Amino acid sequence: MAQAPRRKKRRKHCAFCVDLSRVIDYKNVDMLADYLDDRGRIRKARQTGTCRKHQNRLSHSIKRAREMALLPYEV
């Protein structure tokens, strides 16, 4: 049997590098919730497509929002 040709995966681009108007802030709970999975854990950068710099800032903001009880810890 012949194998199907392999497709290259399209590289995800960081939403924060592309759109400079998006700001990472611990008070913006709706935006931070997009980067949490259904159990309340922070999604990995390879899942979301964020670069290392913005993933670091994102995780710090999520942790800060958890400390201030704006976001839940793991469910």
Buried (B, 14 or more C-beta within 10 A) or exposed (E): EEEEEEEEEEEEEBBBEEEEEBEBEBEBEEBBBEBBEEEBEBBEBEEBBBBEEBBEBBBEBBEBBBEEEBBEEEE
